[in-house]
Amino acid sequence: MRYRQRGITLTGLMLGSVGLILVALLGMRLLPSYIEYFTIKKAVTGIAQEMRGRGGAVADVRRAFESRQAIDDFQSVKASDLEITKEGNGFSIVAAYRREVPLFGNIGIYIDFAASSSGN
């Protein structure tokens, strides 16, 4: 009796490897943008919670954001870009921005981020 070999062919292995490499490269290009987004979201929600009981003015919120920006080292959003509204005892803070991630050549991806202190 002759047994038929089973397994992956060299062509299948090469195509699978190319696909895996492309997915890994895409992930490595996009990951820093998402890390920065989550850092900005953490700063926005933290500032909103800090200011909830204290009151204060919009300028205080912008100063607190600038100090968090200096510590956490993110550059996509500046304090002047924030949309700040007064809600009861605290503030609602929204930071919306667009990030362009170049992939290769003239091909890139635009990602729209919106970090809000209200969780929306």
Secondary structure, DSSP 8 states (H G I E B T S, - for coil): ------S--HHHHHHHHHHHHHHHHHHHHHHHHHHHHHHHHHHHHHHHHHHHHH---HHHHHHHHHHHHHHHT--S--GGG-EEEEETTEEEEEEEEEEEEEEETTEEEEEEEEEETT--
